[in-house]
């Protein structure tokens, strides 16, 4: 799998597969979170995949404001369902990030082509999606005992930066 340096500046969804990693947002609900993750994708060279239905339109002003002017530098694709997303990515190794996960996000060795799946902000990934993911690929981000969850954009940042770190921050200047 190649880095997506050249694809980073392309609007073509056909080139999203060249990115080292992918973030998949399952039915995202809050525009500013997705906008922040667009900015994360642009700055880390990952592809962002959005699974419908979404709780907003891609031209939503709050999404644009959170993403600033990074949309033109990010590879963002939408998919009608999770299976079509997986198929478009060539059936990647998927890690589901959830408070129900048992493996700390920093334990696996991530490979180029891996995808990180995050659930909707108000309800997380549905049980059937978590159950379809092998137990060792159900990741959690450690938190204080009384905490419920991190903000979606923060959680995506934690995981993507760990995966990128493991690969020596390839493409970083």
C-alpha positions in Angstrom: 0.0 0.0 0.0 1.4 3.4 -1.0 1.2 6.6 0.9 -1.5 9.0 -0.3 0.7 12.1 -0.7 -0.3 12.6 -4.3 -3.9 11.6 -3.6 -4.1 14.1 -0.7 -4.8 17.0 -3.0 -7.2 15.1 -5.3 -11.0 15.3 -5.2 -11.1 11.8 -6.8 -12.7 9.1 -4.6 -11.1 6.6 -6.9 -7.7 7.2 -5.3 -8.8 6.9 -1.7 -7.4 3.3 -1.6 -3.9 4.6 -1.9 -3.9 6.1 1.6 -2.1 4.3 4.3 -5.1 4.2 6.6 -8.8 4.9 6.5 -11.2 6.3 9.0 -14.8 5.1 8.7 -17.6 7.0 10.4 -20.7 4.8 10.7 -23.8 7.1 10.5 -22.2 10.3 11.9 -24.6 12.7 13.5 -22.8 15.9 14.4 -21.5 18.1 11.6 -18.6 19.8 13.6 -17.2 16.4 14.6 -17.1 15.3 11.0 -15.6 18.6 10.0 -12.8 18.2 12.5 -12.2 14.7 11.2 -12.0 16.0 7.7 -9.3 18.3 9.0 -7.6 15.3 10.7 -7.7 13.3 7.5 -6.2 16.1 5.4 -3.4 16.6 7.9 -2.5 12.9 8.4 -3.1 11.7 4.9 -5.8 9.2 5.7 -9.0 8.6 3.7 -12.3 9.4 5.3 -15.4 7.2 4.6 -18.8 8.3 5.7 -21.6 5.7 6.0 -25.2 6.8 5.4 -27.5 7.8 6.7 -25.8 10.8 8.1 -27.4 13.4 10.5 -26.5 16.2 8.2 -25.7 17.2 4.6 -22.1 17.5 3.4 -22.7 21.2 2.6 -23.8 21.9 6.1 -22.4 25.2 7.3 -21.3 23.9 10.7 -19.4 21.0 8.9 -17.6 23.5 6.7 -16.8 25.8 9.6 -15.2 23.0 11.6 -13.3 21.6 8.6 -12.1 25.1 7.7 -10.7 25.0 4.2 -9.4 21.5 4.6 -12.1 19.7 2.6 -10.3 20.4 -0.7 -7.2 18.6 0.8 -9.0 15.5 2.2 -10.2 12.4 0.5 -13.8 11.9 1.6 -16.2 9.3 0.3 -19.7 8.5 1.2 -21.2 5.0 1.1 -24.8 3.7 1.2 -23.8 1.0 3.8 -20.9 -0.5 5.6 -20.5 -3.4 3.2 -20.2 -1.2 0.2 -17.5 0.8 2.0 -15.5 -2.4 2.9 -15.9 -3.6 -0.7 -14.6 -0.2 -2.1 -11.6 -0.5 0.2 -10.8 -4.1 -0.9 -12.1 -5.6 2.3 -9.5 -4.2 4.6 -8.6 -5.3 8.1 -11.0 -3.3 10.2 -10.6 -2.2 13.8 -13.8 -1.1 15.6 -13.2 1.6 18.2 -15.7 1.4 21.0 -16.0 1.8 24.7 -17.0 -1.9 24.6 -13.6 -2.9 23.2 -11.2 -4.8 25.3 -7.9 -4.3 23.4 -6.1 -1.0 24.1 -5.7 1.1 20.9 -1.9 1.0 21.2 -1.5 -2.8 21.5 -2.0 -4.0 17.9 0.6 -3.5 15.2 -1.2 -1.6 12.5 -0.6 -2.3 8.8 -0.9 -0.2 5.8 -4.5 -0.5 4.5 -6.0 -0.9 7.9 -9.4 0.9 8.6 -10.6 2.3 11.8 -14.4 2.2 12.4 -16.1 4.7 14.7 -19.8 4.8 15.6 -22.3 7.6 15.8 -21.8 10.1 18.6 -24.9 9.5 20.6 -25.1 5.7 20.5 -21.8 4.3 19.4 -21.4 1.3 17.1 -24.4 -1.1 17.1 -23.8 -4.5 18.7 -24.1 -6.4 15.4 -21.2 -4.3 14.0 -19.1 -4.9 17.1 -19.9 -8.6 17.2 -18.9 -8.9 13.5 -15.4 -7.6 14.4 -12.9 -10.1 15.8 -12.4 -9.5 19.6 -8.8 -8.6 19.2 -9.8 -5.8 16.7 -12.3 -4.2 19.1 -10.2 -1.3 20.4 -10.8 0.9 23.4 -9.2 4.1 24.5 -8.4 4.0 28.2 -10.3 6.6 30.3 -11.0 7.4 33.9 -13.6 5.0 35.4 -16.3 7.6 35.7 -15.9 8.7 32.1 -18.4 7.6 29.3 -16.5 8.4 26.1 -14.3 10.8 24.3 -15.5 13.2 21.6 -15.5 11.4 18.3 -12.9 13.7 16.6 -10.6 13.3 19.6 -10.9 9.5 19.6 -10.2 9.4 15.9 -7.1 11.5 16.4 -5.8 9.3 19.2 -6.0 6.2 17.1 -4.8 7.6 13.8 -1.8 9.2 15.4 -0.8 5.9 17.0 -1.1 4.0 13.7 0.8 6.7 11.9 3.5 6.8 14.7 4.0 3.0 14.3 4.9 3.8 10.6 7.4 6.5 11.5 5.0 9.3 10.5 5.6 8.5 6.8 4.9 11.6 4.6 5.4 14.0 7.4 7.6 17.0 6.8 
